Amino acid sequence: MGFQNGDELRQAYADARFVVVPSVWYEVFGLIVLEAYAAGKPVVVSQIGGLAELVIEGETGLAASAGNVDELAEKMAALWDSPLLCAEMGRAGRAWAEEEFAPELHYSRIMQAYEKAKALSAEKKR
């Protein structure tokens, strides 16, 4: 599909049954997974880096071993053959993302990290 943004990207998510992120690289944070959840879509990801940490296996999506195309195809087929499961997982993914990445919670976590860094810095100066 190439690079997509704006209305094209929103339409691509709307048209999808699920989103596949078959990365073989150590993603630090898979924003695409949260975008899929925001669109109410489950995901199939590689079990590598931060991607696997964003999937609740069997609830918000599925994970396959990185580079294992047979396992990836199996997971994709399982979702393709279960449209009701896809819809259920998509709703669960959206609910989880809304809860886990709510702006207030995100702000609180950032402030905690800054306070911890500040305390460590002050401790090192002693």
C-alpha positions as CSV (number, residue, x, y, z in Angstrom):
1,M,0.0,0.0,0.0
2,G,2.9,2.3,0.6
3,F,2.8,5.4,2.8
4,Q,-0.7,6.4,3.9
5,N,-1.9,9.3,6.0
6,G,-5.0,11.3,6.7
7,D,-8.2,10.2,5.0
8,E,-6.4,7.4,3.1
9,L,-5.0,5.9,6.3
10,R,-8.4,6.2,8.1
11,Q,-10.1,4.4,5.2
12,A,-7.4,1.7,5.1
13,Y,-8.1,1.0,8.8
14,A,-11.9,1.1,8.2
15,D,-11.6,-1.4,5.3
16,A,-9.4,-3.8,7.2
17,R,-10.5,-6.8,9.2
18,F,-7.3,-6.7,11.2
19,V,-3.8,-5.2,11.0
20,V,-0.6,-7.2,10.4
21,V,2.8,-5.9,11.7
22,P,5.3,-8.7,10.6
23,S,8.4,-6.8,11.7
24,V,11.7,-8.6,12.0
25,W,13.3,-5.5,13.7
26,Y,13.3,-4.7,17.4
27,E,10.6,-2.0,17.4
28,V,10.9,0.1,20.5
29,F,7.2,1.0,20.4
30,G,4.7,-0.1,17.8
31,L,2.6,3.0,17.3
32,I,0.8,1.2,14.5
33,V,-0.6,-1.2,17.0
34,L,-2.2,1.6,19.0
35,E,-3.5,3.1,15.7
36,A,-5.1,-0.2,14.9
37,Y,-6.7,-0.4,18.3
38,A,-8.0,3.2,18.0
39,A,-9.6,2.1,14.7
40,G,-11.2,-0.9,16.6
41,K,-9.0,-3.5,14.8
42,P,-7.1,-6.4,16.3
43,V,-3.5,-7.0,15.3
44,V,-1.2,-9.8,14.3
45,V,2.4,-8.9,15.3
46,S,5.8,-10.4,15.4
47,Q,7.0,-11.4,18.9
48,I,9.9,-9.0,18.9
49,G,10.7,-5.9,20.8
50,G,7.9,-3.7,22.0
51,L,5.3,-5.1,19.5
52,A,4.5,-8.1,21.6
53,E,4.2,-6.0,24.7
54,L,1.3,-4.2,23.2
55,V,-0.8,-7.3,22.4
56,I,-2.8,-9.2,25.0
57,E,-2.6,-12.6,23.3
58,G,-6.0,-13.9,22.3
59,E,-7.8,-10.8,23.6
60,T,-6.5,-7.8,21.5
61,G,-4.6,-9.7,18.8
62,L,-2.2,-12.5,18.1
63,A,1.6,-12.8,18.0
64,A,3.8,-15.0,15.9
65,S,7.5,-15.7,16.1
66,A,9.5,-13.1,14.2
67,G,10.4,-14.4,10.7
68,N,8.2,-17.4,10.9
69,V,6.0,-17.0,7.9
70,D,4.1,-20.2,8.5
71,E,3.1,-19.2,12.0
72,L,2.2,-15.7,10.8
73,A,0.0,-17.1,8.1
74,E,-1.6,-19.4,10.6
75,K,-2.5,-16.5,12.9
76,M,-3.8,-14.4,10.0
77,A,-6.0,-17.3,8.8
78,A,-7.3,-17.8,12.3
79,L,-8.5,-14.2,12.4
80,W,-9.7,-14.1,8.8
81,D,-11.9,-17.1,9.4
82,S,-13.4,-15.6,12.5
83,P,-14.9,-12.2,11.7
84,L,-16.8,-12.1,15.0
85,L,-13.6,-12.8,17.0
86,C,-12.0,-10.0,15.0
87,A,-14.7,-7.6,16.0
88,E,-14.5,-8.7,19.7
89,M,-10.7,-8.3,19.7
90,G,-11.0,-5.0,18.0
91,R,-13.3,-3.7,20.7
92,A,-11.1,-5.1,23.4
93,G,-8.0,-3.5,21.9
94,R,-9.7,-0.1,21.7
95,A,-10.9,-0.3,25.3
96,W,-7.4,-1.4,26.5
97,A,-5.7,1.5,24.5
98,E,-8.2,4.0,25.9
99,E,-7.5,2.9,29.4
100,E,-3.8,2.2,29.3
101,F,-2.9,5.3,27.2
102,A,-5.4,7.8,28.5
103,P,-3.8,11.3,28.5
104,E,-4.1,11.7,32.3
105,L,-2.3,8.4,32.9
106,H,0.3,9.2,30.3
107,Y,1.0,12.6,31.9
108,S,1.2,11.0,35.4
109,R,3.7,8.4,34.2
110,I,5.8,11.0,32.5
111,M,5.9,13.1,35.6
112,Q,6.8,10.1,37.7
113,A,9.7,9.4,35.4
114,Y,10.9,13.1,35.6
115,E,10.7,13.0,39.4
116,K,12.7,9.8,39.5
117,A,15.3,11.2,37.2
118,K,15.4,14.4,39.3
119,A,15.9,12.4,42.5
120,L,18.7,10.3,40.9
121,S,20.4,13.4,39.7
122,A,20.2,15.0,43.1
123,E,21.5,11.8,44.7
124,K,24.5,11.7,42.4
125,K,25.4,15.3,43.3
126,R,25.7,14.4,47.0
